[in-house]
Amino acid sequence: MIRILFICHGNICRSAAAEMIMRDILRRNHMENAVHVSSAATSLEEIGNDVYPPMKSTLAAHRIPCHPHSARRMTQRDYEDNDILIGMDRENIRNMERIAGGDPGDKIHYLMEYAGKPGQEVSDPWYTRDFETAFQDILEGCEGLLSVLKHAFPIPGAGSSLSSS
């Protein structure tokens, strides 16, 4: 099983949304048993909190199920236990590397790399209040990640359709 961890500052907006979106994409592609997805924060500020209500509303508007969520902080163990760790912006990447003690396994990546936009950040809707743009960026990154997963890993029973069902 492939293990992916999405990470942002507080784990209540971007990384939580990426987890929910990716789970939905995997489900629609019959890959939910081949890939495990979770999310975490680099800070302690929102530990235990649910998905931020405006982000939850944005997910609902796009018919993305929002399962129960409790923000948590990334640990060094997360680096060891996951195959891919995906950050939303430069500050996240820097903090992820600090928490992990570096990136010797080349596991840490920007989400937008998977959308063909290396180095581009997913803006933080906590500050911009633009949850729709963040959603669209996250969706684009997750769809690109799915394509990479399908080509890089032999996943039995993996579907090929990105269309919603």
C-alpha positions as CSV (number, residue, x, y, z in Angstrom):
1,M,0.0,0.0,0.0
2,I,1.2,3.5,-0.9
3,R,1.0,6.0,2.0
4,I,0.6,9.7,1.3
5,L,0.6,12.5,3.9
6,F,-0.6,16.0,3.0
7,I,0.8,18.8,5.1
8,C,0.0,22.5,5.7
9,H,0.4,24.9,8.6
10,G,-2.7,24.1,10.7
11,N,-4.2,21.0,9.1
12,I,-7.7,22.5,8.9
13,C,-7.7,24.0,5.4
14,R,-5.4,23.0,2.6
15,S,-4.0,19.6,3.8
16,A,-7.4,18.5,5.2
17,A,-9.0,19.4,1.9
18,A,-6.3,17.6,0.0
19,E,-6.9,14.5,2.1
20,M,-10.7,14.6,1.4
21,I,-10.3,15.4,-2.3
22,M,-7.7,12.7,-2.8
23,R,-9.8,10.1,-0.9
24,D,-12.7,10.9,-3.2
25,I,-10.6,10.7,-6.3
26,L,-9.2,7.3,-5.2
27,R,-12.7,6.0,-4.4
28,R,-13.9,7.0,-7.9
29,N,-11.0,5.3,-9.4
30,H,-11.3,2.1,-7.3
31,M,-7.9,2.7,-5.7
32,E,-8.9,3.3,-2.1
33,N,-7.5,0.0,-1.0
34,A,-4.2,0.6,-2.7
35,V,-3.4,4.1,-1.4
36,H,-3.7,5.4,2.2
37,V,-4.1,9.1,2.5
38,S,-3.9,11.3,5.7
39,S,-2.9,14.8,6.6
40,A,-1.1,16.8,9.3
41,A,0.1,20.2,10.3
42,T,3.6,21.7,10.9
43,S,2.3,23.8,13.8
44,L,0.5,23.1,17.1
45,E,-2.0,25.9,16.7
46,E,-5.1,24.0,15.5
47,I,-4.4,20.5,17.0
48,G,-7.7,18.7,17.6
49,N,-9.8,21.0,15.5
50,D,-12.1,20.0,12.6
51,V,-11.9,21.2,9.0
52,Y,-12.3,25.0,9.0
53,P,-16.0,25.7,8.2
54,P,-15.5,27.8,5.0
55,M,-13.3,25.0,3.6
56,K,-15.8,22.4,4.7
57,S,-18.5,24.4,2.8
58,T,-16.3,24.6,-0.3
59,L,-15.8,20.8,-0.2
60,A,-19.6,20.3,0.2
61,A,-20.3,22.6,-2.7
62,H,-18.2,20.3,-4.9
63,R,-19.8,17.2,-3.4
64,I,-16.6,16.0,-1.7
65,P,-17.4,14.0,1.4
66,C,-15.8,15.5,4.5
67,H,-15.2,12.7,7.0
68,P,-14.5,13.3,10.7
69,H,-11.2,15.2,11.1
70,S,-9.0,16.2,14.0
71,A,-6.0,18.3,13.2
72,R,-2.7,16.8,14.3
73,R,1.0,17.7,14.0
74,M,3.5,15.9,11.7
75,T,6.1,13.9,13.5
76,Q,9.5,12.5,12.5
77,R,7.8,9.0,12.5
78,D,5.4,10.3,9.7
79,Y,8.5,10.7,7.5
80,E,9.4,7.1,8.1
81,D,5.9,5.7,7.7
82,N,4.8,7.5,4.5
83,D,6.0,7.1,0.9
84,I,5.2,10.7,-0.2
85,L,4.8,13.8,2.0
86,I,3.2,16.7,0.2
87,G,3.4,20.3,1.4
88,M,1.4,23.3,0.2
89,D,4.0,26.1,0.4
90,R,7.7,26.9,1.0
91,E,7.2,27.4,4.7
92,N,5.5,24.0,5.0
93,I,8.3,22.3,3.1
94,R,10.9,24.0,5.2
95,N,9.1,23.0,8.4
96,M,8.5,19.4,7.2
97,E,12.3,19.0,6.5
98,R,13.0,20.4,10.0
99,I,10.6,18.0,11.7
100,A,11.8,15.0,9.6
101,G,15.5,15.9,10.0
102,G,16.0,16.5,6.3
103,D,14.7,14.6,3.3
104,P,17.2,11.7,2.7
105,G,14.5,9.6,0.9
106,D,13.4,12.4,-1.4
107,K,9.9,12.0,-0.1
108,I,8.9,15.7,0.4
109,H,7.2,17.5,-2.5
110,Y,5.0,20.4,-3.3
111,L,1.5,19.5,-4.3
112,M,1.6,21.7,-7.4
113,E,4.6,19.6,-8.7
114,Y,1.9,17.0,-9.6
115,A,0.0,19.6,-11.6
116,G,3.1,20.4,-13.7
117,K,3.8,23.6,-11.7
118,P,7.0,22.9,-9.7
119,G,7.6,25.4,-6.9
120,Q,4.1,26.9,-7.2
121,E,2.4,27.2,-3.8
122,V,-1.2,26.6,-2.9
123,S,-2.2,29.9,-1.4
124,D,-3.5,29.8,2.1
125,P,-7.2,30.6,2.2
126,W,-7.0,31.3,5.9
127,Y,-5.4,34.6,4.8
128,T,-6.7,35.1,1.3
129,R,-10.3,34.0,2.1
130,D,-10.3,32.5,-1.4
131,F,-11.3,28.9,-0.6
132,E,-12.5,28.2,-4.2
133,T,-9.1,29.0,-5.7
134,A,-7.4,26.9,-3.1
135,F,-9.8,24.1,-3.8
136,Q,-9.2,24.2,-7.6
137,D,-5.4,24.2,-7.0
138,I,-5.7,21.2,-4.6
139,L,-7.9,19.4,-7.1
140,E,-5.5,19.9,-9.9
141,G,-2.6,18.7,-7.8
142,C,-4.5,15.6,-6.6
143,E,-5.5,14.7,-10.1
144,G,-1.9,15.0,-11.2
145,L,-0.8,12.9,-8.3
146,L,-3.3,10.2,-9.3
147,S,-1.7,10.1,-12.8
148,V,1.7,9.8,-11.3
149,L,0.6,7.0,-9.0
150,K,-1.0,5.1,-11.9
151,H,2.2,5.3,-13.9
152,A,4.8,4.8,-11.1
153,F,3.3,2.0,-9.1
154,P,1.6,-1.2,-10.2
155,I,-1.8,-0.9,-8.5
156,P,-4.0,-3.9,-9.0
157,G,-7.6,-3.0,-9.9
158,A,-6.8,0.6,-10.5
159,G,-9.4,2.3,-12.6
160,S,-8.5,4.8,-15.3
161,S,-11.3,7.3,-15.2
162,L,-11.0,10.7,-13.5
163,S,-14.6,11.5,-14.1
164,S,-16.9,11.7,-11.2
165,S,-19.5,9.1,-10.5
